[in-house]
Amino acid sequence: MDLAFIEEALPPLLRGAVATVAVSLAAIALGFAAGAAIAAASTAGSRGLRGAAALYVSLFRGVPLLVQLLLAYYALPFLGIDIPALVAAIGTLGLCCAAYMAEILRGGLATVPPGAVEAARLLGLTRAQTFLRIRLPIAARTMRPAIVGEAILIMKASSLVSLVGIMELTRTSQALAASTFMPLESYALCGAIYLVINFVLMAVGRERKRA
């Protein structure tokens, strides 16, 4: 690969990578928070809450992410709801991520020892406090590998937001390929940067597992 091309291409690609990481982290944070709420609803005593949680998970897991993104950005304006591209990108990724996080956390919640919940109740914690301070932290530790795996999937899926005009890593590489007529080099560098980002995510997951 031409070193001069690498020197020229790296700065815009790295700026695109920063946008990719920022959009993905915001979506993952939204997905985890919403996923925790859905997981709580799916284990609640109310049949209505459990049904709503199951419907949400089925809906967002059953419709392709690309279709969700196109609906959020291109279809909602027909209903009078016009949202910026960045909000559509983070919101769609986050809401889709929430459906998978909810299933991961629901599985993790099932592994929480009943004795820990009983001890929390004896200490006078409310149901919400028991969920946030006892059940959720224990479940999150148990499900850490699955959560890291989901984060990596969201990081890779974030390339779809280029379709609504977000200048992230994939869109930057497309622009670079078009302007330099060097698609092989542009996309190879793009792929290498995605690989580095995901290696870092996996390393962070392994490090926290040891901690």
Sequence and secondary structure as in RCSB ss.txt:
>XXXX:A:sequence
MDLAFIEEALPPLLRGAVATVAVSLAAIALGFAAGAAIAAASTAGSRGLRGAAALYVSLFRGVPLLVQLLLAYYA
LPFLGIDIPALVAAIGTLGLCCAAYMAEILRGGLATVPPGAVEAARLLGLTRAQTFLRIRLPIAARTMRPAIVGE
AILIMKASSLVSLVGIMELTRTSQALAASTFMPLESYALCGAIYLVINFVLMAVGRERKRA
>XXXX:A:secstr
  HHHHHHHHHHHHHHHHHHHHHHHHHHHHHHHHHHHHHHHHTSS HHHHHHHHHHHHHHHHS HHHHHHIIIII
GGGGT    HHHHHHHHHHHHHHHHHHHHHHHHHTTS HHHHHHHHHTT  HHHHIIIIIHHHHHHHTHHHHHHH
HHHHHHHGGGGGGGT   HHHHHHHHHHHHT HHHHHHHHHHHHHHHHHHHHHHHHHHHH 
